[in-house]
Amino acid sequence: MAEFQSSFLLVDDDDPTNVFHKYVLEKAILNSKVHTVMSGHNALDWLNDLQNEPPNVIFLDINMPIMSGWEFLHRLQQFSQERLPNRIVIFQSHPPNTEQVGIINNLKSEITFHQKPLTLEWISNNIKATDESST
């Protein structure tokens, strides 16, 4: 288990999923700060609040009502580099289309695709290296 401090933002409209993923992240990465929001709008507000330090990683559900994860990513392109995470993990079960690839290519963050749920093993194998290099 990792022993460095990392900050995560979970963006998912399903509260039980947020609760479970928060538990798994806090168990996998000691001293982590895990923030949860239930919509893309709330995530943008959270990132805009300069009192909040930008997260190391955003975990983003693509299929959300009102503002999809893709629309969130499109709006995220307007943020300054200092407010962006090092990495965005996108929860999606199929490959992105051409328009979505364009959105991804315009972001300065590393993009990873993963299917839910997060597991201790996946976090240990995929998140630790990213966060250690950013602290």
N, C-alpha and C positions, 0 to 999 in steps of 0.2 A: 504494500500500500504506500502511496506517495505521501510525503510529509511536507509539501510546500503549499503556500497559500495561492489559491486560484479563485477566480470569480466566474460564475456561469449565469446565463440568463436563459430560462426555459420559456419558450413561447408556444403555448398549446391551449386550445379552447376546451380541452378535456381535463377537468380538475383532478380526477383520480390518477390520470397519467402524470400530471405535474407532481403530485404528491409522491408517487412511486419513483419517478426519475430523480426527484430531489433527494429522496432517501438513498437511492443507489449512488448518486454522485457524492453525497456526504460520507457514505461508507467507504467508497473507493478512494476518495481523495481527502485526506485529513485536513482540517483547517480551511476547508473551502467555503466560499460564500455562494449560496445558490439562491437566486431571485427568480420568482415565477410571475408570469403575467398570462392573461387569458385571451389576448388578442394582439394583432399586429399594431393597432392604434396604441394600445397600452405599452407595447414594447418601444415604439417610437418615442412616446412621452417619457418613458423611463430613461432611454438613451439621451434624450434632449436635456434631461435634468442634470445640470453640471455638478450637482452634489453627489451624483452616483458615478463611481469610477467605471469606465467601460469594462465590460466583461472580457475575459480571455477567450471564452467560447460562447456562442449562441447556439442553442438547440432549437430548431425551428420546424414546427409542423406546417406542411404546405397546405393541407386541406382544412382551412378554417373559414367560417362564415364571415361576411362583411368585407374583411380584407384578407385575401389569400396570402400565403407565405411568399408567393412570387411578387405580389404587389408590395409587400413589406420589403423584400429585397430590392425592388426597383426604387422605392423611396429611400432606402438605406444608402444608395449610391450618392445621395446629396449630402451626406454627412462628411465632416472633415475626417481625415485619416486618424486623428487622435481619439475620436469617438467610436471607431470601428473595432470589432474584436479581431484577434489573430486568426480565428477560425469560426466557420459556421457549419454546423452539422444539420443537414436537411433530412427530415423524415419524409421519404417518398419511396414508393414501391416500383416506380418505372422511370426510365431514363428521361432527362429533360428534352423538350423539343427545341427547335432552332431559336425561337424567340427567348426561351428560358436560358439557353446557352449564352446568348448575348448578354443577358442580365448578369449571369455568373462571371463572364469575362470582364465586365466593367467594375466588379468589386475587387478591392485590394486584399480581401480576406481569403484565406485558404478555404476551399469548399470541400466537404465530405458528405457523401450520401450514405444513409443508414436506415434500416427498417426498425421500427419499434418492436420490442422495448429495448431500452438500454440495459446492458448487463455489466456486472463487475468485470468480467473478463474483457469485454469489448472496450470499456473505459480504460482498463489497465494497459491494453495493447495499443490503443489509439489516441488517447487524450494526454497521457502523462508526458510524452516527449514534446508535444506542442507547448504545454504549459510550462515545463521546466525551462525551455529556451526563452520564454517571455518574462520570466521573473528575475 
